[in-house]
Amino acid sequence: MVEKVYGKYFQKSRSFLYPLLGIKKSSSFNPSGTYISIDGMVAPEDMKLVCVFKKDDSEGFQKFENELLIGNPLFLEKIETKNNNIYLFNFEVFKIDWFNFILGKYSKLSSPIKKAVKVFYGESSPEYTYMESYIYPEKHFENYAKLLQVDVETLKSIGELCDPCDLDKETLKISVEELEVSR
């Protein structure tokens, strides 16, 4: 059970969308950032998940990249920059979920997304305790009402227990010069 409300912003694309790539949370390689747009290049409505990984020439990363990034059925494009590799994944197959995500309607996400989130975090993890409250808020309205000291009906009328994604914080800002390194 959630014992206190999570108060600071967290990267929503990493929490709700990245699990759909099927990469384990315990993987040796994790993105330095995930986004839903690239400033001036990819817009949120393009339905592309952007994952940034530090450049790594190790054999382990090459295997990870080939199998789980480039080999991913959702993989679209790799953009190399001086220090990072940016991987784009096409989420058009999740169109309704994508727009529910942007609107902060996490409880409306489809069962496959909810299942991927559960598998990614692990059902008994502290992180999943929060994530479950966001994707199944109806189970948690009374608890949050007590924590927030508000009427349970107020929360039910809002319908969600997590703030929508911040489009600015979910946008990768990278200089044109750095992008041109790869093109």
Number of C-alpha atoms within 10 A of each C-alpha: 10 17 10 12 13 10 8 5 12 14 14 23 21 19 17 22 22 24 21 20 17 14 17 16 14 9 8 9 16 15 15 10 17 26 25 30 24 17 16 12 12 17 14 18 13 15 20 23 27 26 23 20 18 16 14 14 8 9 9 11 14 13 11 17 17 11 11 16 23 17 12 15 11 18 18 16 14 17 15 19 18 13 11 15 18 22 22 25 23 17 19 14 10 17 14 13 19 25 15 17 20 19 13 20 21 27 21 16 20 14 11 11 19 22 12 19 23 21 16 23 19 15 14 9 12 12 15 19 17 21 23 19 22 22 24 19 21 15 12 20 21 17 17 21 16 12 13 13 9 12 13 16 12 11 19 16 8 8 18 22 24 21 15 16 19 15 15 12 17 24 20 22 14 13 10 11 10 14 15 12 11 12 8
